[in-house]
Amino acid sequence: MIKHCSMKCGRLLGHVSVKRKQRMTMEIDLALTILRVSLGLTLAAHGYNKFFKGGKIEGTGRWFDSMGMRPGKVHAYFAACGEIGSGFFLAAGFLTSFAALGFVGLMSVAYWTVHSKNGFMVLNEGWEYVFVLAIGAVTVAMLGPGEWSIDHGIGWATDLDGYTGLIISAGGGVAAAISLLGAFYRPPKQEAT
């Protein structure tokens, strides 16, 4: 990670001692781990909730049907699996940029189908929450998962970060969301008042 950090930070770390670079590297790895795990477990908890809490998959499916994501039960199942899978993969730092793609895709669909018409603040069912999760995941994809990740252990940690991570996570996630919405989203007709 020292080499990786030095490449990313360039001149900023040029005058810093080796001991300080090592400490900064550990601090960066800790910060990335905290960010990855908190974002990942938050999204995974949402998927878990769809399976085991409230109305479960059947209830979530009815809700999806009511908003125009048909067939609702199928989309509820795939949304729950996507949230759990993307969440755990990001938390572990495994296929990090692709896990972030899942975040962006899921949160973009949630933004469009539920939150966009309610303004920014989450207290009004706005898009604040889905925005923070998606941007956090893109940030991790761009920075890379850090040394304390499966990607680093395999040797992929710096292969899919930076602008490549941005394109995979943000570009791929938005493209996936647009494709899904175009194929399956049929919002109910608004009654004239």
PyMOL commands that set and color helices and strands:
alter all, ss='L'
color gray80, all
select helices_A, chain A and resi 2-13+18-52+56-67+72-92+96-118+122-124+128-143+150-154+162-184
alter helices_A, ss='H'
color red, helices_A
deselect
rebuild
show_as cartoon
